[in-house]
Every structure is written in C-alpha cells, then in structure tokens.
C-alpha cells in the first residue's frame, strides 16, 4: 500500500514533520510554497494532505487541481484562507486547531492593555531617543478599573480570569453567556449599552459575523464612557476604525491598542500615527509555545485521518469513524441543516438545544449527529464553531444540550430527527428525515406537516391561510427577478396558520423580504441559506 503524501506549504516545526514520518506519512516540506500560488496549483495534485498556516491561500483554482487531496490541516483557528465550500464540494476535509492558541491570544490582549495604560511603546521610543519625559507619559492604573469584555467565550474567559487576578472588575456582554457561567467566571453579565457606559477598558473577543461587524460603530463609540481605552486582538472589522480615529482626535477615547485590522496586511490605516494608539501586526497567536502546539496538533490530526480515517476538529464534517461515515453522512447533513434553519430564525440568546431521535436513527452514533445539530444552530452566530468544538462551545456558554431517543418512531418514517431550540424569547422546532434517495428533507415545522428539500437559498414564510397569498407572494418574487425552484406548503387547519418554504435560484435581499413581510397575510418572512 502506497504511503499517503502530505505537502507542508508554510513554516511548521521540525517536531510536526517528525510526527508525520513516524506515523507512516510521506512529507514534502516546502515552507515558502504558500507564497507561490501558481507553483502550488501545479504540484498539489500529487498529495493526499496539505498542511498550512495563514500564508497559503487555498482557492478554488488550487482545489480544482487537487485530484488526490483528502484533507487540509490549518495550524491555527482561522480558516479564512481556505475556500471551505469549494473544499467540501470536492470531498476534502478541512481541519483546524481551535484551542491551541487561546492562552497566547488572551495574554496578548492583557499585554496590549498594559502597554496602552502606561504608554510603554511611546515612552520607549522617547527614552531611547535620548529624552527623559517623565511628565509626558503619565499613565493610569489597571487596579480597580472596570474591564468590559465583548465576547466571553474561550479566549474572553481567559482574559477575564487574568483581569480578575489584576484586581479589575470585569463585566461582559455575550448573548450566549448564561448567568451561571458568568457567576462561575466571576464576571458580571450586562447588555451592550451598560457595558459601553461603564467600562474603563473595552476588549473584544468575538468572531466577525454580520451581527458583530462594526459592533463598536460610531454610535456605539459615542455612547462609551469618556476616557475609555479600547483593545482589539480578535478580528478586524469589529470596530469602525475611522469613527474610532475621530473619537481619539476629540479626546473622547483616551487610547486604543489594535492587533487586527479591517484590511491586512495593514500598510495604511486610520489609526496609524495617532500618539495614543498602539499597534501590532496580528501577533495574538505568535508565541513559540502556541505555534508549536498548533503545529503538533495538526500533524496528529492529519495523520490520524490519513492512516485510520478518524476525523478531529473538522470544519466541514463531524468526528466519526471511517466505518460509520457512509451510513451517517445523510443524517449528519439533516441534523446540521435543521439546526442551521432554526439558528437562522433565532435572534434571542439560546438557552438550550434538544435533539429527538426516533426509529432507526436512534441506534446510530448520535453524538456525531448532535454535534452536527449544535454546530448548525450556533454557526449563524459563531462561524468558527466546528463539529468537534460545538459541544464544548455550548457548555462554555451555558447552553443545555439534550438528546432524547425513542426506538419506535411516532411518525410514518423509519427515522425521524426533531430539533428544539429553546431561546429566551420562545422555543422553535423543526423535524426531518432522509428518504431512500439519500436526500435530507424537512417534514415538520412548528407542528405543521410539510415536505421540502433543502437548497442553498430559501425563503421561510409564516402566514395566515387566506386566499390571495400565493399569488401575491409569487408576483413579488417575479417582480424582483427571483426564480422559484421548489414551493412547499403546509397548514395546521383550513384558514389557520400556514407555512411556506420556498427554494430560489439566488439570494434574496432585505428590501424584497420587507415587501414580502408587508403582505397582509404574512406574519414573518426570513431568508435562510444552506
């Protein structure tokens, strides 16, 4: 049997290379290849695995040439440099190392906070320039100050622990942080407005999503406490950099320390050149220990997959054995899509997720299915979550995950999965099955029977069962140039509540959704994407 071959196209430690070799994997170590996309595309077809850091960009063009490629391993958490949908379409597993650099990133945020409070970089330049400006660099103490965390997950909770050790009072805004978890961490859970009003220092530890982009907007910055200091070691784009510069110039914000920027590499930025700004070039994970940890972890994961078929920390597939994969795969897809559907409809914080398994599916490896369901539910809010990390992410946020199994199905299907998301505003639930064609279907929404295949772009409408709705709805889509692919309807009783689940050929914009929602029969309309 030919040994699997792995290409390492970014700098990885010699110890990681040795792990591959010890496990029987042939290694081609070309650490500068990630900078040469044409050469990478030329040779990628020779390899079963690709181990990368951030320098290598795995594009559809490269994947088209990757005839043998089975797995991409990213030494680190971010996979922005990998086209995950394109990899998934080609059956390529994408793995990352989600927890290998959490401590390092948290420590960098604390270091940036100290540098900002005591103006250490500016004082260093001044002193080494032969000046002795003690009065110029009058700093502030950290002790007894209020630290406001925007995001209190894995990294944010470590920052909270270190800050409490520094005798700071820590408040946190995180929709997924339960009161119990906040109490356990020793932080005070608050809403965003209260955090802005009270925090002496604000530090961000949340992923970049549509909901968190510019979470510190011009309006939010204006509502911060005068003299606030802002630290961002999470993701560029969480802060409106131009608005922050204006607030620094006016003196409303006393200082800012940024490790990440909207455009990277950041050669120019509105924050550059301000005397009260400290900047570093995305160094959050850049320590010897963190780089070694993630390198060793990705080598182990990739070797395990290539040798035995085991899957760990996959972005686009759950952790299951090679023997289980063929039978589980369609149910994994069903669980994730049901969870994603409900997650996209949920705006309030999630308290619990219950997955009910009935019939043959109850005897399968439901842990993988549950991970898929939780991943789907959380990913609209936390795009970095994967099938392996989803259960621990849910635990960290105090989200109760429950499995219910029934050997005998209560419906006319051999296997049935029902997911209930318990949010603070209301519970939401939907159920589905896999037909003999292997395609997942949703067959129940809000206790209303329906039969719809999942599609990349769909519209969910809850409406009153009244004449004229279908015609008006179809006319709006036609006027908007949106073509209907499939149209599924269900109702609880004649003239009662009804549901419409439609697949369309292209995404639907907010303006068209607003016109749909304005129809007299419509109670709610949402675009969902899979």
LUMTI-243604 format. One record per residue (C-alpha): x, y, z; residue in three letters. Coordinates in steps of 0.001 Angstrom, whole numbers, plus 500000, padded with zeros to 6 digits. Layout:
<atoms>
XYZala
...
</atoms>
This chain:
<atoms>
500000500000500000unk
501377503407498998unk
502015505741501900unk
499899508909501926unk
501735512096500970unk
501424515424502739unk
502652518770501458unk
503604521373504070unk
503488524735502299unk
504020527029505316unk
506523527064508171unk
505834524162510556unk
508117522940513336unk
510529520005512761unk
508681518124515509unk
505478518236513442unk
507335516895510402unk
508621514028512546unk
505079513159513673unk
504043512663510052unk
507072510484509325unk
506662508409512485unk
503037507713511594unk
503999506469508127unk
503100509596506153unk
505460510810503436unk
506209514522503874unk
507278517188501383unk
508336520241503397unk
508298523423501262unk
507667526245503778unk
507805529077501217unk
505483527476498667unk
502393529199500082unk
503597532460498540unk
503687530942495039unk
500098530043494130unk
500913529026490564unk
503539526550491706unk
501234525242494428unk
498459524682491878unk
500972522933489619unk
502021520289492168unk
499041519960494549unk
497655517027492550unk
500462514826493889unk
499355514979497545unk
496734513474499848unk
497094516154502509unk
498018519848502710unk
499283521337505973unk
499193525145506129unk
499268528220508310unk
497959531600507168unk
500294532336504238unk
498865529659501926unk
495603530593500192unk
493608527508499210unk
491441528802496378unk
489003527008494051unk
491703527148491359unk
494074525185493577unk
491364522753494641unk
490465522063491010unk
493973520682490552unk
493930518687493799unk
492838515332492397unk
494189513295495333unk
493638515747498152unk
491678514333501086unk
492446516719503939unk
493629520268504580unk
495037520940508037unk
495238524530509256unk
497664525018512161unk
495562527661513931unk
491902528552514311unk
491120530832511373unk
490327529237508018unk
489666532473506117unk
492459531467503741unk
490650528250502748unk
487621528157500453unk
485717525730502679unk
482628525367500429unk
484855524546497462unk
486793522019499542unk
483568520450500792unk
482226520132497248unk
485350518139496360unk
485077515933499447unk
488127517470501123unk
488074517545504928unk
489192520895506376unk
490630520701509892unk
491839523414512234unk
493252523575515771unk
490673525690517591unk
492143525754521099unk
495912525697520565unk
496494529448520829unk
493789530650523226unk
496131531415526136unk
498599533211523886unk
495914535419522362unk
494445536231525774unk
497873537142527127unk
498476539456524169unk
495244541308524940unk
496361541788528544unk
499803542948527358unk
498194545447524975unk
496041546757527805unk
499140547396529947unk
501016548973527040unk
498063551280526465unk
497567552207530119unk
501246553062530679unk
502135554260527136unk
505040551851527106unk
505794551865523340unk
505772555670523159unk
507900556021526305unk
510394553503524935unk
510855555455521703unk
511230558703523639unk
513728557322526157unk
515875555588523558unk
515844558847521615unk
517738560473524457unk
514777562213526069unk
513638561907529672unk
509959562837529590unk
508531561550532873unk
505757564118532984unk
504683563414529409unk
503928559749529993unk
501550559908532920unk
499660556603532773unk
496723555115534619unk
496451552156536986unk
494694548957535964unk
493733548037539520unk
490073548746540390unk
489213549707536822unk
486210548168535053unk
487081545909532126unk
484296545350529609unk
484508542138527589unk
482617541989524309unk
482574538218523926unk
483252535846526810unk
483946532525525135unk
487168530540525255unk
489614533466524907unk
487411536047526627unk
487040533850529708unk
490847533553529984unk
491162537337529744unk
488523537641532477unk
490468535280534743unk
493717537236534266unk
491961540587534735unk
490309539478537980unk
493777538467539174unk
494831542068538472unk
492024543235540778unk
489895544587537946unk
486110544436537977unk
485016542520534884unk
481701542981533094unk
480803541019529967unk
478422541306527059unk
477834537963525342unk
474361536781524249unk
475469533181524847unk
476836533728528348unk
474489532217530920unk
474116533746534395unk
475509530506535844unk
478612530625533660unk
479103534332534441unk
478955533561538147unk
481442530723537716unk
483867533061535929unk
483370535848538455unk
482128538348535865unk
479002540474535769unk
476809539860532727unk
475452543100531229unk
473874544268527994unk
475950546172525451unk
474613549613526351unk
475544549144530008unk
478996547882529093unk
479622550922526910unk
478528553262529676unk
480540551633532476unk
483771550182531073unk
487092551960531584unk
488688549494529189unk
486855547576526445unk
488400544487524894unk
486835542467522093unk
486811538666521886unk
484101537762519405unk
484190536379515853unk
483412538618512887unk
479871537975511661unk
477144540086510090unk
475852540714513613unk
479220541706515124unk
480661543688512208unk
481249547250513493unk
479759546308516855unk
481721549348518008unk
480202551684515443unk
480368555477515530unk
477128555490517537unk
478381552838519970unk
481699554633520458unk
479809557853521191unk
477979556024523997unk
481171554823525678unk
482441556292528921unk
484634559378528318unk
488289558397528584unk
487679554761527641unk
490509552658526203unk
489733550063523508unk
491683546860522800unk
491047544615519789unk
493007541379519442unk
490089539433517950unk
489149540284514366unk
489481543306512126unk
486127544825511261unk
484638544654514763unk
485390548359515229unk
484674551249512859unk
488298552388512590unk
487509555792511051unk
484978556547513786unk
487464555438516428unk
490106557766514994unk
487654560671515218unk
486890559785518845unk
490634559622519599unk
491181563004517967unk
488378564534520008unk
489714563027523234unk
486543561066523976unk
488548557835523652unk
491801558013525609unk
493622555336523638unk
493392552215521514unk
495500549088521102unk
494920547009517972unk
496439543737516830unk
493950543194513988unk
492670545441511230unk
489906545553508647unk
492442545222505823unk
495526543073506384unk
498419543282505885unk
497728546781507167unk
500087549124505337unk
497728552061505869unk
495029552556508479unk
493098555476510026unk
494551554598513443unk
498173554778512368unk
500131557785513552unk
497926558737516478unk
500036559298519619unk
497642557317521815unk
497433554211519637unk
499455551007519988unk
499525548629517005unk
500974545170516422unk
500908543059513221unk
498393540330514175unk
500634538811516838unk
497875537327519009unk
498901533732518333unk
502579534461517705unk
504416532784520560unk
506800529869520371unk
504548527741522570unk
501365528425520603unk
502985527859517221unk
504482524569518432unk
501188523440519955unk
499096524018516840unk
501761522505514569unk
501935519288516590unk
498154519137516877unk
497528519491513147unk
500160516858512336unk
498483514387514714unk
495013515095513331unk
496010514773509696unk
497977511584510336unk
495043510040512178unk
492735510792509271unk
495072509627506508unk
496028506407508304unk
492829505365510091unk
490061507627508783unk
489475509309512146unk
488261512916511872unk
489049515522514540unk
488346519266514657unk
486879519276511161unk
485218522455509943unk
483060520679507382unk
482482517182508804unk
481756515647512215unk
484044513472514268unk
483154509938513200unk
484959506772512182unk
485514505764508574unk
483201502764509028unk
480307504879510232unk
480630507620507614unk
478574506196504711unk
475512505480506859unk
475735508592508988unk
476557511147506305unk
472993511965505138unk
471742512165508743unk
474667514416509664unk
473599516701506828unk
469977516586508008unk
470859517407511632unk
473131520291510660unk
470635521793508216unk
467749521554510683unk
469921523221513327unk
471064525880510863unk
467481526571509791unk
466381527148513379unk
469554529063514252unk
468979531465511362unk
465465532140512662unk
466667532735516227unk
467703536207517314unk
467409535928521105unk
470098534170523194unk
469860530374523084unk
469306528612526409unk
469027525027525260unk
469031522676522274unk
467118519385522361unk
467566516764519655unk
464985513978519470unk
465845510776517596unk
463135508329516619unk
463344504951514870unk
466496503538513259unk
468496506746513669unk
468214506426517475unk
470581503431517310unk
473263505299515350unk
476220507349516616unk
474009510196517735unk
476909512067519322unk
478108512949515841unk
474566513899514830unk
474094516020517940unk
477386517794517268unk
476159518489513753unk
472842519856515051unk
474534522114517617unk
477034523298515010unk
474236524243512650unk
472361526096515385unk
475392528076516591unk
477185528787513335unk
474941531743512337unk
476363533465515443unk
479768531738515783unk
481154530937512318unk
484363529394513694unk
482498526633515537unk
483007523149514125unk
481565519693514652unk
484051518823517367unk
484165522118519238unk
480399522743519163unk
479550520747522348unk
482284522456524393unk
481357525872522994unk
477759525224524045unk
478904524202527538unk
481074527311527878unk
478037529449527119unk
475731527569529450unk
473623526164526601unk
471974522920527688unk
472222520214525007unk
469860517276525438unk
469339514071523486unk
466056512144523537unk
465898508695521882unk
462845506654521004unk
463276503264519371unk
459810503311517825unk
459051506247515509unk
455929508252516334unk
455578509284512685unk
455407507418509381unk
459175507371508851unk
461825504756509603unk
463973507522511072unk
462994510969512281unk
465029513810513837unk
463363516725515591unk
465330519707516931unk
464006522157519503unk
465890525410520167unk
464902526988523462unk
465671530711523136unk
464926533454525641unk
462033534774523565unk
460382531460522538unk
461122527845521545unk
461486526929517859unk
461360523427516436unk
461515521529513171unk
461829517900512155unk
463112515964509190unk
464084512639507740unk
466200511079504999unk
464292509407502188unk
465572506451500162unk
467221508819497691unk
469592509855500486unk
468434513483500457unk
467587515196503761unk
464130516732503952unk
462318518904506428unk
458901517355507078unk
457669519352510081unk
457926522997511155unk
456056524316514190unk
453997521049514273unk
452834521721510708unk
453485518922508210unk
455496519953505156unk
457808518243502660unk
460738520301501412unk
464267519570500264unk
466994521879501482unk
468548524194498899unk
471344526792499019unk
468898529731499044unk
465428529508500605unk
462653531735501914unk
460678530798505015unk
457273532442505412unk
454774532045508245unk
451374533293507173unk
447636533085507666unk
445941530521505404unk
443961533096503428unk
443199533391499695unk
445493535554497617unk
448748534910499471unk
450389532578496955unk
449602534845494018unk
450837537988495768unk
453953536216497041unk
454796534830493598unk
454235538219491977unk
456663539893494391unk
459352537341493626unk
458725537688489896unk
458890541469490075unk
462169541113491985unk
463651538841489328unk
463840535893491741unk
463109532498490206unk
461324529841492290unk
462871526356492185unk
460533524481494553unk
457484525523496560unk
456377523643499710unk
453252524499501717unk
451701523286504938unk
448941524385507313unk
447541523318510661unk
443894523743509623unk
441871525404506847unk
442041529143507415unk
444549528679510256unk
448315529073510459unk
450319528159507379unk
453958527791506415unk
455613528310503060unk
459165527048502456unk
460491528003499024unk
463841527412497334unk
465006530112494931unk
467871530392492485unk
469614533349494088unk
469887535120497451unk
467004537408498441unk
467830540936499569unk
466351542676502612unk
464245545052500507unk
462364542196498856unk
461956540438502200unk
460445543589503647unk
457898543721500808unk
457017540062501419unk
456613540682505135unk
454323543624504359unk
451757541344502692unk
448585541313504822unk
448625537512505309unk
452303537318506314unk
453382537093509958unk
457085536531509349unk
459448536164506384unk
463098535194506554unk
465810534263504064unk
467764531153505040unk
470852529780503341unk
472446526352503489unk
</atoms>
